[in-house]
Amino acid sequence: MDSAEVDAYLRRLGAERPAWPTVDVLRELHLRHLQRVPFENLSIHLGEEIVLEEKRLLDKVVGARRGGFCYELNGMFGALLTALGYDVTLLAARVYGDEGRLGIPYDHLALKVRTVDGGEWLADVGFGAHSHYPLAFEARAEQRDPGGVFRIVEAGPDAAGVRGEAAAPDLDVVRNGSPQYRLEMRPRVLGDFVAGAWWHSTSAASHFVRSLVCSRVTEDGGRVTLSGRALTVTAAADGAREVRELGSDAEVLAAYRERFGIELAVVPVVREAAGREG
């Protein structure tokens, strides 16, 4: 990512170029990313190819002012942080699903970030409803955040035993008492996640294929989500939810534009549903 691309990305976030890669800057960029760049899977249902290459992701997230899912959002955020001087490691994770079952390998991409003023942080701007700020990577006590109460805990000897005794133990990321995903400590590169992105964008077993979502954190700390034609606004203060069903295509397109800054020519439709109707 060259200097002009970094500046364009920062303008997308409404942020100034920082003097140093500090914890405070990381916290600001993390929150701004969640507020400005939506978590969305629209490409899957618009027939758009998802390519995990920096230039293609820049064109989408910065040039077209779109969002994406974890591989795209955390992949791009990691590239930005690296360009700003942070020490960034890409980590693979498996997401907890129904009945505590873990998902596929390379199910999720998260970031371990070291700052110039010390410490390592778990940054994740690609998991939908999650922490608003980075989590202290080495802390094992509760960490309170506007997005919930989080803990990072060792996954246990059963997980380490699969890889051998010398391997660092996997870590479970827990939100409000429920495990969210299991992190592996081996460093990865963006290309390692191509198979996971392909599975999540093509398999009938993937929830991304079965549903539409576009969601971001609001400026007051709440959340706005458009799932198909259901627009949900969640209040920051008490978590109260207001749900409104949008009727016409014009209303849906206006919601994407006004709530998320996304300009679309057509309303995305879940691919499977479109196939049944056709």
C-alpha positions in Angstrom: 0.0 0.0 0.0 1.7 3.2 -1.1 1.4 6.6 0.6 -1.5 7.8 -1.6 -3.5 4.7 -0.9 -2.9 5.0 2.8 -4.2 8.6 2.7 -7.3 7.5 0.7 -8.0 4.8 3.2 -7.6 7.2 6.1 -10.0 9.6 4.4 -12.5 6.7 4.1 -12.2 6.4 7.9 -12.3 10.1 8.5 -8.9 9.9 10.3 -5.7 11.9 10.1 -2.4 10.2 9.3 -0.9 9.4 12.8 2.6 10.4 13.9 3.3 7.1 15.7 1.7 3.7 15.7 0.4 3.9 19.3 -2.3 2.1 21.3 -4.5 5.2 21.3 -4.3 5.6 17.5 -5.1 1.9 17.1 -8.2 2.3 19.3 -9.4 5.3 17.3 -8.8 3.6 13.9 -10.5 0.4 15.1 -13.7 2.2 16.2 -13.8 4.4 13.1 -13.5 1.3 10.9 -16.5 -0.3 12.6 -18.5 2.9 12.1 -17.5 3.7 8.5 -16.9 0.4 6.8 -19.9 -2.0 7.1 -19.7 -5.7 7.7 -21.6 -7.0 4.7 -21.9 -10.0 2.4 -23.6 -8.3 -0.6 -21.0 -9.5 -3.1 -22.1 -13.1 -2.7 -25.6 -12.2 -3.7 -24.7 -9.7 -6.4 -22.6 -12.1 -8.3 -19.4 -10.2 -7.5 -16.1 -12.1 -7.3 -14.3 -12.0 -3.9 -10.6 -11.7 -4.5 -8.2 -11.7 -1.5 -5.6 -9.5 -3.1 -4.7 -6.1 -1.7 -5.3 -4.1 -4.8 -8.7 -5.6 -5.4 -9.7 -5.1 -1.8 -8.6 -1.5 -1.9 -10.7 -0.9 -5.0 -13.7 -2.3 -3.2 -13.4 -1.0 0.3 -11.8 2.4 -0.5 -12.5 3.0 -4.1 -16.1 1.8 -4.2 -16.8 2.6 -0.5 -18.1 -0.9 0.2 -17.6 -3.2 3.1 -17.0 -6.9 3.2 -16.7 -9.9 5.5 -13.8 -10.9 7.8 -11.2 -11.8 5.2 -11.8 -8.5 3.3 -12.2 -6.2 6.3 -9.4 -7.5 8.6 -7.2 -8.2 5.6 -7.4 -4.6 4.5 -7.2 -3.2 8.1 -4.1 -5.3 8.7 -2.5 -3.9 5.5 -3.3 -0.3 6.6 -1.9 -0.9 10.1 1.3 -2.4 8.6 1.7 0.6 6.3 1.3 2.9 9.4 4.2 1.1 11.2 2.3 -1.4 13.4 3.7 -5.0 13.7 0.7 -7.1 12.4 0.2 -10.8 12.5 -2.7 -12.5 10.6 -4.3 -15.3 12.7 -6.8 -18.0 11.6 -9.7 -18.8 13.8 -12.6 -21.3 13.8 -16.0 -19.8 14.8 -18.2 -21.4 17.4 -21.6 -22.5 16.0 -24.6 -24.4 17.2 -24.1 -26.6 20.2 -20.5 -25.3 20.6 -19.3 -26.9 17.4 -16.3 -25.3 15.8 -16.5 -24.2 12.1 -14.1 -25.0 9.3 -10.4 -24.3 9.3 -9.7 -20.7 8.2 -13.3 -19.9 9.2 -12.3 -16.4 10.4 -9.4 -14.0 10.1 -8.3 -11.8 13.0 -5.3 -9.6 13.8 -2.6 -9.5 16.5 -1.1 -6.0 16.6 1.9 -4.8 18.4 2.2 -1.1 19.1 5.2 1.2 19.4 4.3 1.9 23.0 4.2 -1.7 24.0 1.8 -4.6 24.3 -0.1 -6.8 21.9 -3.7 -6.3 20.9 -6.4 -8.4 19.3 -8.0 -6.3 16.5 -11.1 -7.5 14.8 -13.2 -5.2 12.5 -14.7 -8.1 10.6 -16.8 -10.2 13.0 -20.1 -8.2 13.0 -21.2 -7.5 16.6 -17.9 -7.7 18.5 -15.7 -5.4 20.6 -15.6 -1.7 19.6 -12.0 -1.5 20.6 -9.0 -3.8 20.4 -8.6 -6.3 23.3 -5.4 -6.7 25.3 -4.1 -9.9 23.8 -2.2 -11.2 26.8 -4.8 -10.3 29.4 -6.8 -13.2 30.8 -9.2 -11.2 33.0 -12.5 -9.7 31.9 -12.2 -6.8 29.5 -15.2 -4.4 29.4 -16.0 -2.8 26.1 -19.1 -1.0 24.7 -19.7 -4.2 22.7 -19.8 -6.5 25.8 -17.6 -8.2 28.4 -14.8 -10.1 26.8 -12.2 -12.6 27.9 -9.3 -14.2 26.0 -8.6 -17.6 27.6 -6.4 -20.6 26.7 -8.5 -23.3 24.9 -7.0 -26.1 26.9 -4.6 -29.1 26.5 -6.9 -30.9 24.0 -6.4 -28.1 21.4 -2.6 -27.9 22.0 -2.2 -31.7 21.8 -3.3 -31.8 18.2 -0.4 -29.7 17.1 2.2 -31.0 19.5 3.4 -29.9 22.9 5.8 -27.2 21.6 3.0 -25.3 19.9 1.4 -22.2 21.6 -2.0 -23.1 22.9 -5.1 -21.9 21.0 -7.1 -19.1 22.5 -10.8 -18.8 22.9 -12.4 -15.3 22.6 -15.4 -15.1 24.8 -18.1 -12.5 24.7 -20.7 -12.1 27.6 -19.9 -15.7 28.7 -20.3 -17.3 25.3 -17.2 -18.4 23.2 -17.1 -16.6 19.9 -14.1 -18.2 18.1 -10.9 -20.1 18.7 -7.6 -18.5 17.6 -4.6 -20.4 16.3 -1.3 -18.8 17.1 0.6 -19.7 13.9 1.2 -16.6 11.7 -0.7 -16.6 8.4 -0.7 -14.7 5.1 -3.8 -13.4 3.3 -3.6 -16.1 0.6 -4.0 -18.8 3.3 -7.7 -17.7 3.6 -8.7 -18.1 0.0 -10.2 -21.6 0.6 -12.2 -20.3 3.6 -13.5 -17.3 1.6 -14.5 -19.6 -1.3 -16.4 -22.0 1.0 -18.2 -19.2 2.8 -19.2 -17.6 -0.5 -20.3 -20.8 -2.3 -21.4 -23.5 0.2 -25.1 -24.0 1.0 -23.9 -24.8 4.5 -22.5 -21.2 4.9 -24.7 -18.7 6.7 -23.4 -16.1 4.4 -24.9 -17.9 1.4 -28.2 -18.3 3.1 -28.7 -14.8 4.3 -28.1 -11.1 3.6 -26.5 -8.8 6.1 -25.1 -5.2 6.1 -24.2 -3.8 9.5 -22.2 -1.1 11.2 -21.6 0.5 14.6 -23.4 3.9 14.8 -21.8 7.1 16.0 -23.5 6.9 19.4 -22.3 3.3 20.0 -25.4 1.5 18.9 -25.8 -0.6 15.7 -27.8 -0.4 12.5 -28.3 -3.6 10.4 -30.1 -4.3 7.2 -30.9 -8.0 6.7 -32.7 -8.4 3.4 -35.6 -5.9 3.9 -35.6 -5.8 7.7 -33.9 -2.7 9.0 -32.9 -2.9 12.7 -31.6 -0.1 14.8 -30.2 -1.1 18.2 -29.8 1.6 20.9 -26.5 2.0 22.6 -28.0 2.9 26.0 -30.2 -0.1 26.7 -30.0 -2.4 23.7 -33.6 -1.7 22.7 -34.2 -2.7 19.1 -36.4 -1.0 16.5 -37.2 -3.2 13.5 -38.8 -1.9 10.4 -39.7 -3.9 7.3 -38.9 -2.0 4.1 -41.4 -2.3 1.3 -40.3 -1.1 -2.1 -36.9 -1.6 -3.8 -36.5 2.2 -3.7 -36.7 2.1 0.1 -34.1 -0.7 0.3 -31.6 1.1 -2.0 -32.1 4.3 0.0 -31.3 2.5 3.2 -28.1 1.1 1.8 -27.2 4.6 0.6 -28.2 6.7 3.6 -27.4 4.2 6.4 -24.2 2.6 5.0 -23.0 4.9 2.2 -23.4 2.1 -0.3 -24.7 2.9 -3.8 -26.3 -0.1 -5.5 -28.0 -0.4 -8.8 -30.2 -3.3 -7.8 -31.5 -4.8 -4.6 -29.4 -7.8 -3.5 -31.5 -11.0 -3.1 -30.4 -14.2 -1.4 -29.1 -16.4 -4.1 -31.0 -19.6 -3.0 -34.3 -17.7 -2.7 -33.8 -16.2 -6.1 -33.2 -19.6 -7.6 -36.4 -21.0 -6.1 -38.4 -18.1 -7.4 -36.9 -18.5 -10.8 
